[in-house]
Amino acid sequence: MPDRVAHDHPTVETLDGTLARYGATHRSEIRLPSNDAIPVDEVLRVVLDGVEYRAEIAARSNGDPVIRGAYETPRQARNPGAATDHLDPWVEDRDLAFGRTVHVDVVDAGHKVGLRAPGESATYTVVEPPKDSLAAIAKDLEED
């Protein structure tokens, strides 16, 4: 596999998400179609404008996955509190309206996705995903 792939590379699956308002707030969320490549209750790498962040994939009331923020570290993604969310500025920079489609590129199923506004292109760095046992150890350490 190449070190970098474009959004239209055959190994990248693109899903259509929907930009929505999170509850009664003005905060953004990306509603995703149910898909095995995006597991709920896991922290994934999320690429916005070539910068990699972390997002905990939550479940909507119907069980479908949703991204409600993009943070610097996995710990911040799990407990955002006062952490800086990079999703809302990304949405504002594109002047996207709620209800609009957002492309979600599955770069590495279960580990890494990229977000693009319609008409945008993106190139992603591909790295070997962490071994499951190492990822579990790291997650346990972060939760302590």
Secondary structure, DSSP 8 states (H G I E B T S, - for coil): --SEEETTSTT-EEEEEEEEE-TTSS-EEEE----TTS-TT-EEEEEETTEEEEEEEEE-TTS-EEE---BSSHHHHHS-TTS--SHHHHHHHHT--TT-EEEEEEEETTTEEEEE-TT---EEE------HHHHHHHHHHHH-
